Amino acid sequence: MNLQGLTRELSLYLESRVREGLLASGVGWSLVLCFGAAYACYYLSSIAKKPQLVTGSESFCRFLQDHCPVVTEIYYPTVWCWEGRMQTLLRPFITSRPYVQYRNELITATDGGQISLDCFDNHDSIHYPDSSTRPTILLLPGLTGTSRESYILHMIQQSKALGYRCVVFNYRGVAGENLLTPRTYCAANTEDLETVIHYIHNLYPSAALMASGVSMGGMLLLNYLGKTGKDTPLKAAAIFSAGWNVFESANSLEKTVNWLLFNYYLTTCLQSSITRHRHMFDKLCNMNLVMKAKTIREFDQQFTSVMFGYRTIDDYYADASPCRRLKRIGIPVLCLNSLDDVFSPDHAIPIEIAKQNPNIALILTSYGGHIGFLEGLWPRKCTYMDRVFKQFVQAVFEHGSKIFTT
């Protein structure tokens, strides 16, 4: 074969390879497009849904529809991170941490201990320049949380824009302050919370006051409200990702995957929070067993239930479960939970009990995890939970008189 023939054969060969490559590339793009379309259909039909709005009061329902419309809108979880465990794990790393400058106050508890409050006064408030009448929100973090948690910082950012003041209740021993008495905190004992609420109310008697609790903070707040009924300075409350039945929460968190992802880590955080003051508890309980705990239940059995005088861990868990006090709450309370939250299993959410109390409204999303509620392609600045918080506190402070009159 001459040079011209060789050249022609090589040209035909290369041309055929190019055609094959283009064909393969076309097939690849077709597969990608088909998969993308299928995923989009699945997401829109099965993942993105309106939350369930559960309340026994038509007027409360209409109030939320008129002044807090986010609770009736479709919640679109982040398309690449909608599963509950993923949302729970990734939120602290994905969401931003707005800068907040606090003013710290230490107040005295009933037993002689001290409670650390981090205050955001919002002196630049345009809507409420008079500090004495500036609406105030008391914020309660989760089990081992402080005023530095991202979800607390976002709540303060939302409140700042509305002109409100915020006070963060740091549980004893977790924010760096010294323990003066051998006592920390738990979800059942509301004495410290009562002290904080009445301190703020007496400090600003002319300012409207409400509270918002997250996870264990929500459980503590619900238990307080269940004990006090209408006899509270609080105008309303917002609860996020509360565990309604502690027994069911503990059982869920002790499943193998959940223990590996969450339970063991939180147990070590609880142990770390008391290590600095270990000498104060040596006469109270067996600290060697406390420090060997591998689950939150074991920690509570050896430490928390003993410290607060419960006969058994079951007695403590029964007293700490907010579902037992839901009927007695006497002020408007909005509670947001996700049905895929491993910290608060869906079967333990007291839907039927909530329907019997006109002061309660449950917002139940299909996805969102525990304090997750991520939305948008890259959810750094705002979550669904943040939007619910902002709209509800604004509705209460500006239209609260209409909750049971509309």
C-alpha positions as CSV (number, residue, x, y, z in Angstrom):
1,M,0.0,0.0,0.0
2,N,1.4,3.4,-1.0
3,L,1.7,6.4,1.3
4,Q,-1.6,7.9,0.0
5,G,-3.5,4.7,0.8
6,L,-2.0,4.6,4.3
7,T,-3.0,8.2,4.9
8,R,-6.5,7.5,3.7
9,E,-6.8,4.4,6.0
10,L,-5.5,6.3,9.0
11,S,-7.9,9.1,8.3
12,L,-10.9,6.8,8.1
13,Y,-9.8,5.0,11.3
14,L,-9.5,8.3,13.2
15,E,-12.8,9.5,11.9
16,S,-14.5,6.3,13.1
17,R,-12.9,6.7,16.6
18,V,-14.2,10.3,16.8
19,R,-17.7,9.1,15.9
20,E,-17.5,6.4,18.6
21,G,-16.3,9.0,21.1
22,L,-19.1,11.4,20.3
23,L,-21.6,8.6,20.5
24,A,-20.3,7.5,23.9
25,S,-20.3,11.1,25.0
26,G,-23.9,11.4,23.9
27,V,-25.0,8.3,25.7
28,G,-23.3,9.6,28.8
29,W,-25.0,12.9,28.7
30,S,-28.3,11.1,28.1
31,L,-27.8,8.9,31.1
32,V,-27.0,12.0,33.2
33,L,-30.1,13.8,32.0
34,C,-32.3,10.8,32.6
35,F,-31.0,10.3,36.1
36,G,-31.3,14.0,36.8
37,A,-34.9,14.1,35.6
38,A,-35.8,11.0,37.6
39,Y,-34.2,12.4,40.8
40,A,-36.1,15.7,40.3
41,C,-39.4,13.9,39.9
42,Y,-38.7,11.8,43.1
43,Y,-37.6,14.9,45.0
44,L,-40.6,17.0,44.0
45,S,-43.1,14.1,44.6
46,S,-41.6,12.5,47.8
47,I,-39.2,15.0,49.5
48,A,-40.6,18.5,49.0
49,K,-43.8,18.7,51.0
50,K,-46.0,21.0,53.0
51,P,-45.6,20.4,56.7
52,Q,-48.4,19.1,58.8
53,L,-50.1,21.8,60.9
54,V,-51.6,20.2,64.0
55,T,-53.7,22.3,66.4
56,G,-56.9,22.0,68.3
57,S,-57.7,25.7,67.8
58,E,-59.1,27.1,64.5
59,S,-58.2,30.6,65.6
60,F,-54.6,29.6,66.3
61,C,-54.5,27.9,62.9
62,R,-55.8,31.1,61.1
63,F,-53.4,33.2,63.1
64,L,-50.4,31.2,61.8
65,Q,-51.8,31.2,58.3
66,D,-52.1,35.0,58.3
67,H,-49.0,36.0,60.2
68,C,-46.6,33.0,60.0
69,P,-47.2,31.7,56.4
70,V,-44.0,29.8,56.3
71,V,-45.7,27.0,58.3
72,T,-48.1,26.4,55.4
73,E,-45.6,26.6,52.5
74,I,-43.8,23.7,50.9
75,Y,-40.5,23.0,52.6
76,Y,-37.8,22.2,50.1
77,P,-34.9,20.4,51.9
78,T,-31.4,20.9,50.4
79,V,-31.5,18.6,47.3
80,W,-28.2,16.9,48.1
81,C,-28.7,16.7,51.8
82,W,-32.3,15.9,52.8
83,E,-31.9,12.8,54.9
84,G,-32.3,13.4,58.7
85,R,-28.9,12.2,59.9
86,M,-27.1,14.1,57.1
87,Q,-28.9,17.3,57.9
88,T,-28.2,16.8,61.7
89,L,-24.5,16.2,61.1
90,L,-23.8,18.8,58.5
91,R,-25.7,21.8,59.8
92,P,-22.9,22.9,62.3
93,F,-20.4,22.8,59.5
94,I,-22.5,24.3,56.7
95,T,-24.3,27.2,58.3
96,S,-22.5,30.4,59.0
97,R,-21.8,31.8,62.4
98,P,-22.9,35.4,62.6
99,Y,-20.9,37.6,64.9
100,V,-22.7,38.5,68.1
101,Q,-21.2,40.6,70.9
102,Y,-22.7,39.6,74.2
103,R,-22.9,41.2,77.6
104,N,-22.5,38.5,80.3
105,E,-24.4,38.5,83.6
106,L,-24.0,36.1,86.5
107,I,-27.1,35.8,88.6
108,T,-27.7,33.9,91.8
109,A,-29.7,30.7,91.8
110,T,-32.0,29.5,94.6
111,D,-29.4,27.1,96.0
112,G,-26.6,29.6,96.0
113,G,-25.2,28.6,92.7
114,Q,-24.7,31.0,89.8
115,I,-26.3,31.1,86.3
116,S,-24.6,32.6,83.3
117,L,-26.7,34.8,81.0
118,D,-25.3,36.1,77.7
119,C,-27.3,39.2,76.7
120,F,-27.6,40.8,73.3
121,D,-29.2,44.2,74.1
122,N,-29.6,45.5,70.5
123,H,-29.0,49.1,71.5
124,D,-29.1,50.0,67.8
125,S,-32.7,48.9,67.5
126,I,-34.6,51.3,65.2
127,H,-38.1,49.9,65.8
128,Y,-37.8,49.8,69.6
129,P,-35.3,52.6,70.7
130,D,-36.6,52.6,74.2
131,S,-34.8,49.8,76.0
132,S,-37.5,49.5,78.7
133,T,-40.2,48.4,76.2
134,R,-38.0,46.5,73.7
135,P,-39.4,43.0,73.2
136,T,-37.2,40.3,74.7
137,I,-36.6,36.7,73.7
138,L,-35.1,34.2,76.1
139,L,-33.2,31.5,74.2
140,L,-32.5,28.0,75.6
141,P,-29.8,25.9,73.8
142,G,-29.6,22.2,73.4
143,L,-28.2,19.5,75.7
144,T,-24.5,20.6,75.7
145,G,-25.1,23.9,73.8
146,T,-24.1,27.5,74.7
147,S,-24.7,31.0,73.4
148,R,-22.1,30.2,70.7
149,E,-24.1,27.6,68.9
150,S,-24.8,28.5,65.3
151,Y,-28.5,28.0,65.6
152,I,-28.6,30.4,68.6
153,L,-26.5,33.0,66.7
154,H,-28.9,32.8,63.8
155,M,-31.9,33.3,66.1
156,I,-30.2,36.4,67.4
157,Q,-29.4,37.6,63.9
158,Q,-33.1,37.3,63.0
159,S,-34.1,39.1,66.2
160,K,-31.7,41.9,65.6
161,A,-33.2,42.7,62.3
162,L,-36.6,43.0,64.0
163,G,-35.3,45.2,66.7
164,Y,-35.6,42.7,69.6
165,R,-33.4,42.0,72.6
166,C,-32.2,38.4,73.3
167,V,-30.9,36.7,76.4
168,V,-29.3,33.3,76.2
169,F,-29.6,31.0,79.2
170,N,-26.4,29.0,79.6
171,Y,-26.8,25.9,81.7
172,R,-24.7,25.6,84.8
173,G,-21.1,24.6,84.1
174,V,-21.1,24.6,80.3
175,A,-20.1,28.2,79.5
176,G,-16.9,28.4,81.5
177,E,-18.2,29.8,84.7
178,N,-17.4,28.1,88.0
179,L,-19.8,25.9,89.8
180,L,-20.5,27.2,93.3
181,T,-22.6,24.3,94.3
182,P,-22.6,20.6,93.3
183,R,-25.4,21.0,90.8
184,T,-25.6,21.2,87.0
185,Y,-28.9,20.9,85.0
186,C,-31.5,18.6,83.6
187,A,-34.6,18.7,81.4
188,A,-37.0,18.0,84.4
189,N,-35.8,20.6,87.0
190,T,-37.1,24.0,86.1
191,E,-35.9,26.0,89.1
192,D,-33.1,27.7,87.3
193,L,-35.3,28.6,84.3
194,E,-37.9,30.1,86.7
195,T,-35.2,32.2,88.3
196,V,-34.0,33.4,84.9
197,I,-37.5,34.2,83.6
198,H,-38.5,36.2,86.7
199,Y,-35.1,38.0,86.7
200,I,-35.6,39.2,83.1
201,H,-39.2,40.1,83.7
202,N,-38.3,42.2,86.8
203,L,-35.5,43.8,84.9
204,Y,-37.8,44.9,82.0
205,P,-41.3,44.8,83.4
206,S,-42.7,46.9,80.5
207,A,-41.2,44.7,77.8
208,A,-43.1,41.9,76.2
209,L,-41.3,38.6,76.9
210,M,-41.3,35.2,75.1
211,A,-38.9,32.2,75.0
212,S,-37.6,29.8,72.5
213,G,-36.0,26.4,73.3
214,V,-34.0,24.1,71.1
215,S,-33.8,20.3,71.7
216,M,-33.3,19.8,75.4
217,G,-33.9,23.5,75.9
218,G,-37.3,23.0,74.3
219,M,-38.0,20.1,76.6
220,L,-37.1,22.2,79.7
221,L,-39.2,25.1,78.5
222,L,-42.2,22.8,77.8
223,N,-41.9,21.2,81.3
224,Y,-41.8,24.7,82.8
225,L,-44.9,25.8,80.9
226,G,-46.7,22.6,81.8
227,K,-46.0,23.3,85.5
228,T,-46.9,27.0,85.5
229,G,-49.9,27.0,83.1
230,K,-51.0,30.6,82.6
231,D,-49.0,31.8,85.6
232,T,-45.9,32.9,83.6
233,P,-44.6,36.3,82.4
234,L,-44.0,34.7,79.0
235,K,-46.3,35.8,76.2
236,A,-45.7,32.7,74.0
237,A,-43.0,30.2,73.2
238,A,-41.4,28.6,70.2
239,I,-40.0,25.0,70.5
240,F,-37.6,23.4,68.0
241,S,-36.7,19.7,67.8
242,A,-37.8,18.8,71.3
243,G,-37.7,15.2,72.5
244,W,-41.3,14.5,73.6
245,N,-40.7,11.1,75.2
246,V,-37.3,10.6,76.8
247,F,-37.6,6.8,76.9
248,E,-38.3,6.7,73.1
249,S,-35.5,9.2,72.4
250,A,-33.0,7.1,74.4
251,N,-34.1,3.9,72.6
252,S,-33.6,5.6,69.2
253,L,-30.2,7.0,70.0
254,E,-29.0,3.7,71.3
255,K,-29.5,2.0,67.9
256,T,-26.1,1.1,66.5
257,V,-25.7,3.8,63.8
258,N,-27.3,6.5,65.9
259,W,-25.0,5.6,68.8
260,L,-21.9,5.8,66.6
261,L,-23.0,9.1,65.0
262,F,-24.5,11.0,68.0
263,N,-24.9,9.2,71.3
264,Y,-21.3,8.5,72.2
265,Y,-20.2,11.9,71.2
266,L,-22.8,13.7,73.3
267,T,-22.0,11.4,76.2
268,T,-18.3,12.5,76.1
269,C,-19.4,16.1,75.9
270,L,-21.5,15.7,79.1
271,Q,-18.5,14.1,80.8
272,S,-16.2,16.9,79.7
273,S,-18.6,19.5,81.1
274,I,-18.2,18.1,84.6
275,T,-14.6,17.1,84.5
276,R,-13.4,20.5,85.7
277,H,-15.7,20.3,88.8
278,R,-15.3,16.6,89.4
279,H,-14.2,17.0,93.0
280,M,-17.5,18.6,93.8
281,F,-19.5,15.5,92.9
282,D,-17.3,12.8,94.5
283,K,-19.5,12.6,97.6
284,L,-22.7,12.7,95.5
285,C,-22.1,9.8,93.1
286,N,-19.6,7.3,91.8
287,M,-17.6,9.5,89.4
288,N,-15.6,6.6,88.1
289,L,-18.8,5.0,86.8
290,V,-20.0,8.4,85.5
291,M,-16.8,8.8,83.5
292,K,-17.1,5.3,82.1
293,A,-20.6,5.9,80.7
294,K,-20.9,5.0,77.0
295,T,-24.5,6.4,76.4
296,I,-26.5,9.3,77.6
297,R,-28.8,6.9,79.5
298,E,-25.8,5.5,81.4
299,F,-24.6,9.0,82.2
300,D,-28.1,10.0,83.4
301,Q,-28.4,6.9,85.5
302,Q,-25.1,7.4,87.3
303,F,-25.1,11.2,87.5
304,T,-28.1,13.3,86.5
305,S,-30.9,11.2,88.2
306,V,-28.7,10.9,91.3
307,M,-27.9,14.6,91.5
308,F,-31.6,15.6,91.3
309,G,-32.8,13.0,93.8
310,Y,-34.7,10.6,91.6
311,R,-35.1,7.1,92.9
312,T,-34.4,5.5,89.5
313,I,-33.5,6.5,86.0
314,D,-37.1,5.6,84.9
315,D,-38.5,8.1,87.4
316,Y,-36.2,10.8,86.0
317,Y,-37.1,10.0,82.4
318,A,-40.8,10.0,83.1
319,D,-40.5,13.4,84.8
320,A,-38.4,14.8,82.0
321,S,-40.8,13.9,79.2
322,P,-42.8,17.0,78.1
323,C,-45.6,14.9,76.6
324,R,-46.9,14.3,80.2
325,R,-47.5,18.1,80.7
326,L,-48.7,19.2,77.3
327,K,-52.3,19.4,78.3
328,R,-51.6,21.9,81.1
329,I,-49.7,24.6,79.0
330,G,-51.6,27.8,79.2
331,I,-49.9,30.2,76.6
332,P,-49.5,29.9,72.8
333,V,-46.7,27.5,71.9
334,L,-45.5,26.7,68.4
335,C,-43.5,23.4,68.1
336,L,-41.4,22.4,65.0
337,N,-40.3,18.8,64.6
338,S,-39.1,16.7,61.8
339,L,-40.5,13.2,61.3
340,D,-37.1,11.8,60.5
341,D,-35.4,13.2,63.7
342,V,-33.6,10.3,65.4
343,F,-33.5,12.3,68.6
344,S,-37.3,12.6,68.7
345,P,-38.9,9.6,66.8
346,D,-42.1,10.4,64.9
347,H,-44.2,7.8,66.8
348,A,-43.5,9.6,70.1
349,I,-44.8,13.0,69.0
350,P,-48.0,13.6,71.0
351,I,-50.3,14.6,68.1
352,E,-53.6,13.6,69.7
353,I,-52.7,15.3,73.0
354,A,-51.7,18.5,71.1
355,K,-55.2,18.5,69.5
356,Q,-56.8,18.7,73.0
357,N,-55.0,21.9,73.9
358,P,-55.9,25.0,71.9
359,N,-52.7,26.7,73.0
360,I,-50.5,24.2,71.1
361,A,-49.6,24.1,67.4
362,L,-47.3,21.4,66.0
363,I,-45.5,21.9,62.7
364,L,-44.3,18.6,61.4
365,T,-42.0,18.3,58.4
366,S,-41.2,15.0,56.6
367,Y,-37.5,15.8,56.5
368,G,-35.1,18.1,58.4
369,G,-33.4,15.9,61.0
370,H,-32.5,17.3,64.4
371,I,-32.0,21.1,64.4
372,G,-31.3,20.7,60.7
373,F,-34.0,22.0,58.4
374,L,-31.5,22.9,55.7
375,E,-32.9,24.4,52.5
376,G,-31.5,25.9,49.3
377,L,-28.6,24.6,47.3
378,W,-25.9,25.9,49.7
379,P,-27.7,26.7,53.0
380,R,-25.2,28.8,54.8
381,K,-27.3,31.9,55.8
382,C,-30.8,30.8,56.6
383,T,-32.7,27.6,57.3
384,Y,-36.4,26.7,57.4
385,M,-36.2,26.7,61.2
386,D,-34.8,30.2,61.2
387,R,-37.7,31.4,59.0
388,V,-40.2,29.8,61.3
389,F,-38.6,31.4,64.3
390,K,-38.5,34.9,62.8
391,Q,-42.1,34.9,61.5
392,F,-43.5,33.5,64.7
393,V,-41.8,35.8,67.2
394,Q,-42.7,38.8,65.0
395,A,-46.3,37.6,64.8
396,V,-46.5,37.2,68.6
397,F,-44.9,40.6,69.4
398,E,-46.8,42.5,66.8
399,H,-50.1,40.6,66.4
400,G,-50.3,38.4,69.5
401,S,-53.7,39.7,70.7
402,K,-55.2,38.1,67.6
403,I,-54.1,34.5,68.3
404,F,-57.4,33.6,69.9
405,T,-59.7,36.3,68.6
406,T,-59.4,36.0,64.8
